[in-house]
Amino acid sequence: MSYSVTYYCPRCGALVDLQREGYLDDKSVTPYPLEGWTYAEAGESFDETDGVRFVCGEPADDLSWRHPPDTEAAGDVAAASGSESAGTESTGDAADPEPEPVGCGEAFYLSFLRFADGEELDPRGPTEPEHVELAEGRGPESPSGPSGPSGSTDTDDSGGGFY
């Protein structure tokens, strides 16, 4: 069964509704692709990929773009859908025949959860700690530096110092 799911552009906040199957679990929406993930273009089938690449405001099948609700441009307008007017909204003013563009035109990425051997994959890479070898027993016993005051002609074995 197909559902309409809303995502936002992490750069400008524009909203996009995507028709997709309910069995897919979202991982994240990011301004960059996750390393190792494969992405389908918006409007293409993404059943065999790890996510969807959107271009903010760009029209595609099964997409509907609109302004974020907290902007003046959002107003009380209907979202454009996968037609020639997708990615734009009319301001509703009869004197303004030009639709107002929606989105910033930058790419962003919807990433789905991925699993390997029953474990969720972390896009940040392996979670094993990095092993560090310490130089215990092989380094100097104390820091190197000057051996002490020099040039003293005092013979009272006071070791020098301040008066």
Order of alpha helices (4+ residues) and beta strands (2+ residues): beta-beta-beta-beta-beta-beta-beta-beta-beta-beta-beta-beta
